[in-house]
Amino acid sequence: DMGRRFMRPSGSSTLPRGGSSPASTSLSVIEDNAMFDSSDDRDTNNYKLLLDAFIILLQRDRDLLNYVFPTDLQALVFTKLIELPLVHMHEEAQRLCESIERLPQKLDSGKLAIYGIFSILRWFFQSRTTFSKFYQNKASNFSKHESDDEKKNTPNFDMGRRFMRPSGSSTLPRGGSSPASTSLSVIEDNAMFDSSDDRDTNNYKLLLDAFIILLQRDRDLLNYVFPTDLQALVFTKLIELPLVHMHEEAQRLCESIERLPQKLDSGKLAIYGIFSILRWFFQSRTTFSKFYQESDVTRQQQFTTLSATFEHSAVTCLRAILEEVNSDASPLSQGGNVHPLTSHVLAFMEGLLIYQVTATIIASLFVQQEQRTSSGGLSGAEKGLYDLGAYFARLVRSLYGNLSKKVDGHTARTDTTIRSIFLLNNINYLLKRLEKSPLLALIQRCEPDFKSKYEADFQNTLNEYTKCYSSVIIPIHQMLEYDNNNRLSDAKLRDRDRETLKESFSLVNTAIDTIRQQSEQYIVSDADLRNRLRNEGKNIIVELYKNYYNKFAHKDFTKNREKYIRYEPRQLEIAIEKLFEHHS
């Protein structure tokens, strides 16, 4: 509930005033309900947030007028102040409603937008007391100063049927140019478009937009009524409480994100949200610098440290992600398939990649800070977290180290092949996914040998996998050696020779059966990897088995040939080509 922090508490005043603001009493109704009534449609939710900001804007204007204008002039100035914002709210309302009315399949995919319209209507009904105060004040007091033409052209408060604001136009008619006027349009043009999928951080960015507009409105109104030498002093007082509240909400938001479990998976959107807020600050730095220059030393520090709150939180979360990967204690995935940890790490990296420019700017700022002072700030290791190439390389190393620990701790020692399958699946998935994105190039700028190192690890693991054929190779070599020593006859064989051949073919058959049965338990989802494993097997065993078969299969060592000679060379080749087919 960050919107409430912008509104003055019920019964208290934001400004010392000469009189009572007409909407002061009823504003607490909006405060209590602000931003809690939320549908699941982003556009209509955003419009309700704009409505909250609009109410705050009206109240701030009314309070400031109450402070600096005599009573008989307040209504006239207030009418002029709200004219353009009301027009803009009407135009955007119309635009939103028309876009919803054009939606196909309103009964299914479009129903959330329709619920959103009713949610906005409920907002208006819940806020009618506040709106009526502003409306009655305009109707009763403003009529003394309005001509007939002005009455016709003055917009009313009937916004319940239309919604939001156009960019590129001024919020206020001004007698002079405010120092931040030029740059404010940048904020308005970009407002609400740079959006992550985390609701809390999106809401904070909307608050930042409202905060900038609030400062601009205050600055513009000061331009109207105060001499230049007093404007900075009054402006400093006006922004004091909003800045404090923005800091409090920033701290609360960052702490809640830092406490999230499973940051790598379900919590990653909130972390992206922090970087999205940081990007907002960098895109808005021109506007902030204008306000910064007009503030006293205390307020300047608050402007500076507002973004620093999110910078430190981002470092904390990135460090927590590394720890989460290092400490993951889940077992090997079923069948040696790609582990969820691998896919989560890569998905997190891909999502964070879009904030590379923001991270680079932050890293450079830390370097500049370190050059100016030898104490304070973040350590070199912490600054390195903002170099996404170095951070991603570090994250992959942590991932691979954890996967290796899972393999070493695997209890099925009798089946060492599953451990090789597991690593092959994960390394192959890792390299392929990195190659399909800009991630690999980014990492290799920091570690040029990154890809070659993991390709070497893949080849070593592949060599380990091929050892599963040793149970076939060993009895074949033993039989060939026996033949070299004993010169088996093609005619009648000795009893010992017949028994040796029977035992050899039995061992070979059993070994082939075991390989086929075990492969049914393994999962190799990638077709290229499956084919490579099969080809490795054929290269190792098929020619050797052909020689073995041609040399001994025709010998008269048994009357039950079907029992001992079960695989012809082509049958063995077909059997290998069907390995891992069960889960493909």
N, C-alpha and C positions, 0 to 999 in steps of 0.2 A: 504494500500500500504506500507507494512512494509519492503519489499525487497529493496526499494529505499534508506532506511536509512542506509543500509550496504554499498551502493555505494558512492563513493566520488562525490560531486556535480560537474556538468559539468563545465569544465574550471579551476577546482582547483585540487590540488594534495593532496593525503593522506600523502605522505612523502616528505620531502625536497629532491630534486634529483639533480643530476648533469646534467641530460638531460631530454628530453621529451619522455614519453612512447608512443609507436606506436599506442596504442589503446585509448589514452586519449581522443582525440577529439570525437570519435564516440561512446564512452561508454554512453554518455547521451541519445542516442537513446534507449538503453536497459532500462535506468533508467526511461524514460518517459512512456514506455510501460509495465514495469515489473509487472507481476501478475494481470493485468487487463483483459487480454484475457483469459477467463476461460470457459471450457466446464463443463458439469455436471458429467463427469467420474472421479472418485477419482484418479485412477492409472495414467491416462494421466496428470491430473492436478499436481499431485505430481512430475511427471517427469519434467514438465515445471518449477516447483519451483527449482528442482535440476539443471536445465539448468541455471536459474538465478544465483544460488549459484556458479555454475561452472564458469560463466563469471566473477563473483566477484573474485573468487579464482585466475583466470588467471591474472586479472588486478592487484591484490595485489602482486602476485609473480613478475609480470613485473615491478611494481613500486619499489619493494624492490631491485630487481636486478639492476635497474637503479640507485639506491641510493648507492649500495655497490660494484658493479663490474665495471671495465672499459668496454667501449663500445664493444671492440673486443671479450670479453668473455661472454657478456650478452646472446647472441643468443644460444651459446652452453649450458650454464646452464639452460636456459629457456626450451630448447628442452628436457633435461633430467627431468626437473620438471613436465612437462605436459604429459610425456609418459604414466605412469600408470593411471592417471585420465582419459585420453582419451580411453585407453583400457577398463577401467571399464564402462565408459559411453556407449561404443559400445556394450559391452556384455549385459548390462541391457536393452539397446534399443532392441537388438535382442530378449531377453527374453520377454519383454513386448509385442512386435509385434507378436511373436509366440503365446502368450497366447490369444491375441485378435483374431488372425486368427483361433484359435481353438474354439472360442465361438459359441454355437448353436444359432439359431434364430437371426441372425445378423440384420434382417429386423425389429425386434421388440425390445427385451430386450438388444440386443447387439449393437444397433445403437449408443448409447451414447459413447461407446468405439471407434467406427469408427469416430464419430465427433471429439473425442479427438485426434485421429491421425492427422486429418486435422488441428486441433487447434495447435498441435505441429509443423506441417509443416509451418503454418502461422508464428509461433514464429521464426523459422529459417529464413524465408524470411524477416521478420521485423528486424532480428538481423544480416543480412548478412554483413552489413558494418563493424560491430565490428569483426565478425569472419574473414572477409577478411583481416583486419589489422593484426590480430595475424598470419593468414596463410601466408600473403605476407612477414611478418617479418621473419618467419621461412624459407620460400622458398628462399628468397634473401640472408639473412645474415647467416643462419645456414649452407648453402652449403659449405661455406669456411672451416668449421670445421668437416664436416661429411665424413666418408669413404663411399664407395659404399654399404657395408653391413649395415651401420647405416641408410643410406637413405632408404634401403628396409624395415628396421624394424621400422622406425619412423612412428607412426600413424599420419594420417591426420585429418582434422577437419570435415570430412564427416559424421556427426552424425545424419543427417536428417532422416536416415532409421532405426536407432537402439536407444535403451534407457536404464538407471539407473546404480547403482553400486553394486558389490557383497560385502558381509561383510567379516570381518576376514582377510583382506589383507591390507598392508600398502599403504598409499597414496603417500609417497615419498621414494625414495632410500636415506638412511641417512648414514652419516659418523659416527655419534654417537647416543646415546640413549637420546631422549628428555625426560625430567621428566614426561611429561604427555603421553608419547607414549603408555605405557602399558594400561592405563585406557581408552584411546580414543577408542579402539576397542569395549568397552562396549557400547559407544554411537552409534558407527556405526552399531552394531548388532541390536540395538533396534530402530534405527531411523525409524520413519514413521509407526511403528506398533502399538504403544500406541496412539490410535486415538479416540477422541470424535467425535461427529457429528456436531460440530460447526466449520465453515470454518475459522473464524478469529483466534481462539485459536489454531487450527491445523496449520495454517500458521505461527503463532508465534513459535510453537514448531519446525517447519522446519527451521525457522530462528535461533533458538537456536542450532540446529544441525549444521547449516552452520557456526554459530559463533564459536562453539567449534572447528570445522575443520579449520576455519580461524586462530584461535589462535594456533592450533597445527602446521599448515603450517608455520606460522610466527616463531614459536619456533624452528621448525626443520631447517628452513633456517638460523636463527641466529646461530644455532649449527654448521652450515657449515663455517660461515664467521667471527664470532666474538669470541674473547677470552672469557673464562668463566666469568671473572670479569666485563665484559661490557654487557653481555647478558641481565641481569636483567634490567639494565638501558634502553637499547634500546627496550626491550620487553614492559616495562612500557609505553614508548612513543607510541609504535605501537598499543596497545590496548586502548589507551585513548579515541579516537573518537568512535570506535565501542561500547565501554561500555556506553558512553553518549547516543549514538543512541538507544541502547537496552533499557536503562532506559526510554528514551522519548517514545519509542513505547510501552513499558510495561505500562507506566502511561496512555497513550492514549487509549490503549486497555481496561484497567481496568475501566477507566472513562466511556467509551462507554457502557460497560456491566452494570455498576452500574446505568446508565440512562435508561436501558431497562424497558419498562412497562411489566406487566404480567410475572414476573420472574418465577412464579410457573408453568406456562404452556409453552408459546412460548419461554420464555427466559431461561428455565432450561438448555438447551444444552450449552449455553454460560457459565453458572455457573459450569456445569460439566467440561467444557473446562478449567476453572481456576484451578480446582483441578487436572486435567490432566497435566497441566503445572507444578503445584507444585510437582506432582509425578515425572515428568521429572527431576526437580531440585534434588530431593532426590536420584533418581537413578543415577544421574550424579555427586553427591557430591564428589566422589573420584577424578574425573578429575578436578572439580572446585578447590578442595583443593590444587592440584598441582600448578595450575596457581596462586591461591591465595597466596601461600607461596613465589612465585617469584615476587610478585608485591609490590609496595610501600604502605604506609599506606592508602593513598587516594583511590587507586585502590582496596585495600582489602575491604574497606568500601563499595565501589560500587558493588563488587561481592556479599557481604553479603546482601545489601539492595535490590538487584535485585529480589530475591525470596520474600523478605519481602513485596514488592509492591503487589504481588499476594496474600500473606497471609492476609494482611489487607483488600484487596478487597474481598476475600472470606468471611471474617467476616462481612463486610458490606452487602454483598448479602444475607448471611444467616439470618442476622437480618431483612433485607428487606422482606424476605419470611415470617417471623413470622408476621410482620406488615401487609403484604398483606392478610394473612389468617385472622388475627384479624379484619381487616377493610372491608372484603368482604360484600357487601350490597345486593347481589342478593337474590331474594325471594326463597321460598320453591320450589323444583322441582315439575314438573307436576305429579299429582297423588301420591305425597309423595315418589317418587322414590329416588334412591341414588343420592345425589347432586353432580354436577360436581366438586365442591370444594373438596369433599372427595376423588374422584378418582384422582384428580390432586395432592393432598397432598401425597397420597400413591405412585403414580407413581414417584414423585420427590424423595421420600425417597428411593425407590427401586433403582433408578438410582444413587443416591449419595452413596449407600451402598458399591459400588465397590471401593470407595476411602477411606474406613474405615482406612486402614493402614496409608495412607498419613495423614488423619486428626489426628490420634493418635500420629504420630510423631510430628506434629505441636504442638499439645497440650502439649506433654512432653517437647518440646523446650521452650514453654512459661513458663512452671513450672520451668525449670532450670534457665531461665532468671530471674524469680521473686526471686528465691533463691539467685542469685548472687547480685541482687540489689533490694532495697526496693522502688525505684521510676522508673517511665517510664514503657513502655510496655503496654499491654492490661490489662484491669480489669479482676477480677475473673469471672464475668459474661460473658465477651467476650471470655475468654479462654474456658469457658464451652461450647461455641458454637461448639468447635472442638471435644468435647466428643459426638460422634454421638448418642450414646445411650441416654444420657441426652437431647441432642438437639431434637431427634425424639420424646421423651416423651413430651417435651415442645411443639413441633409442634402439636402433637395429642391433647393435652389439649386445645391449641388455636383453633383447628378445632372443637372440641366438644363444646367449649364455643360459637363459632360462630353459630353452628347448633342449639344450645339451644336458642340463641337470635332470630334466624329466626322463631323458633317455637313460642316463646313468642310474637313475633310481627306479627304473622299470623292473618289476618283480619277475616277469616271465623270462627268466634267464635261459630257459630251454629253447626259446624262440628268439634268437638274436636278429633274425631277418626283419621282424616288425620294427625294431629300433632303427634299422637302416631305411626302411620304407617311410617311417615317420619323418626322419630328417630330410630325405629326398623330396617328399611331398612339400614340406615347409620351405626348404631352400628354393625349390623350383617355383613355387607360388610367389615367394618373396621377390626373386629376380625378375620374373615375368611381369609382375604388377609394377615394380619399380621402373622397368624399361618402357612400359606403356604410358608413363606419366613424366612430368618434368622433375620428379623426385630424384631419379638417378643422376641426372646431370648436376642438380643442385648439390647432392652429397659428394659427387666426385670432384667438385671444385675444391672441397676441403680435404678429401681423401682420394687421390687419383687412382689408387690401387684397390678401391672398395670392391668393384665388380669382380676383378680377377681373383681377389681373395676368396670370395664366396663361390665363385666358379671352381676354384681349386678344392674347396671344402666339399662341393657337390661331387666332384670326381672322386675324391677319397672315399666318400660315403658310398658312391656307386661301386667302387672296388670292394668295399665291405659287403655290399649286397650280393655281389656275384659269388661270394663264398658259400652261399646257400647251395650252389651246384657241386660243392666239394664232395658231398655224399654220393654223387653220381660219378664224379671223376676218379675218386680214390679206388673203388673196386675195379673200374675199367683199367686203370694203370697197373693195379696189382695183378690182374689177369694177363695183361700184355707182358708183364715182367715174368710171370710164371711160364708163359709160353716160350719166351726167349730162353729161359733156363732149361725147360723140359722138352721143347720141340714136340708139341702135341701132334699126333698123327691124324690124317684125314680119314683113316680107316678105323680099325678097332682101337678104342681108348682103354687105358687102364682104369681100374675102379677109382683110384685116387684122382685121376684126371677128370673123370665124369663128375665126381662129387665137388671138385673144385669149380667146374663150370656151372653146376647147379647152384652152388652157393653164390658165385659171382653174379649170375643173372638174377637170382633172388634179391641180392643187395641192390643191384641197379634198379630193378622194378620197384622195390620198396622206396628207394630214394626219389624216383620220379613221382610215385604216388603221393609221397609226403609233400613235395614241392607243389603239386597240383592242389592238394587239400588245403595247405596253408594259404595259398594264393586266394582261395575263396574267402578267407577271413580278412584279407587286406583290401583297403580302399585306395585306389589310385585314380583320382577323378580327372586328372589332366591327360588328354589323349596322347599328346606328344611324349609325355613321360612314360605312359604305358608302353607305347611302341618302342621307346628307347630301352626300357627294361627287358622287353621281349627280345629285341635284337641282340642285346648284350648276352642274353641267355643262349640264343641260337649260335652266336659267334663262338661261345665258349664250348658248347657241348655237342652240337649237331655233327660236325665233321669227325670229332673224336668217337662219337657213338657209331657213325657209319663204319669206320675202320673196325671197331670192336664187333659190330654186328656181322660185317662181311667175313671176318676172320673166324668167328666162333659159332654163329647161328646155324650153319649147315652141318656142324659136327654131330655125330650120333652119340649124344650123351644122355638122352632121356627119351622115353616112349610117350611122355606127356608134355609135348612141345608147347601146347597152349598155356600151360602153367608157368613155364620159364621164359618163353620167348613171346612176350606180350606186346612189345613195341617194335614195329618196324621203324626205320629211320624217318620216313615221311610221317608216320603217326606221332613220333616224338616231336617233330617240328610243328605239327598242327596243335599238339597239346601245349607247347610253349606259346604259340600264337594266341591261344585262348586263355592264358593266365590273366588274372584280375578282371575277367569278363563278368564275374558275378555281381560286382558293384559298379561297373562302368556306366 
